[in-house]
Amino acid sequence: MTKVVFKKPVKLLILLLTSVLITTASAAVYYSIMMQPSITITGATIAFAQGNDWPSGSTLGANSTWVSLALKAYPNATLTYEQPLNVSNTDSASHTFRLRHVSITPASGQPQVGNFTFINFIVMDTDGVSQASFNYTTTSTTWNTPSPTSYLTLPGSTQWIIYVETKATAGANSDIVANMQIAVDVQE
Amino acid sequence: MESPLLPEFLVFLGIEVFLMLSLLNCLLDDRLPNAFSYIYQIAALFGFGHLVISREFFSAFGDHVRFWYGLIYLIAALANVVAINVYFGVVKRLWTLAKAWLGAVIFPAIVISIVFVFDYGIVQRATLPLQIGLIVSAIATSLSIAYPLVRAVDRSKKSGKKGGEN
């Protein structure tokens, strides 16, 4: 009788200890799987595409993730590019994006800046309705750089237009070049 | 949207069910074969091996394969819970124990499993047949548990005494 009473608790204790051991080890393995990073390479959901008014000398980068637009500006006249560039949502679900200023040369304070009046980028939807404006203007030799636009919701499988207007001051010198870098921030 | 749960969580749940069965077997060893406690420990170890293999070949298996392997293991664990109930009820004729097992072990184990499988399925946008199957199985489980309990309560009311006949 004493033997039976003694055996059961020992067996239970051993099983309990092995159970705790297995549970702890399993939880550790599960945790390590959870912490394992998994990165899948896919195409960009928001990509650039050439518009009907694609300026000559412009470059659409690899995978359509960057673009270099070669734009002109006329002295004392507004030059309009109605559809130089499209922003395309390649996904079936909608995604949001915004335009954000990164850099511009010549820098403010340089005399060349005074040759420009404005360089405006307008995001238009498929119906031609303006969704956001992103305007660079000058005050004497200082650039007034735009704040980032609010995040715009681009519906799935849709292309929106980047409409551009440029203007140089009356009597502006030719061959003055302004280089600006604009980032497109996309929320997945 | 990514689920905070990985498909391996179902394996983890299955391991816990096997370990619980092992301990309950030890407590009820006068009514169940002695070897069951150790067999369930080995089954839990098998699940642990499953987790280790999943980790090593994480990128080789797709989400679907990992989910189905996990679900099969969990179903095997739950099937053992049900099998013990059948053993108590049909083979040993221990009706009170069978009913207690039904309410205290089978019901929580199945409901918890369904909740986690459902959670994973909804977040991962699982196919409709899987979700319908889970809903049907949840309803069937609830009814199959409620029916004998209601009958037992009725019988005890009619006879005017406690319904346990163990």
Interface residues (C-beta under 8 A of the other chain):
Chain A: K8 K11 L12 L15 L16 T18 S19 I22 T23 A25 S26 A27 V29 Y30 S32 I33 M34 Q36 S38
Chain B: L6 E8 F9 V11 F12 I15 E16 L19 S22 L23 C26 L27 D29 S37 Q41 A44 L45 G47 F48 L51 V52 S54 R55 F58 S59
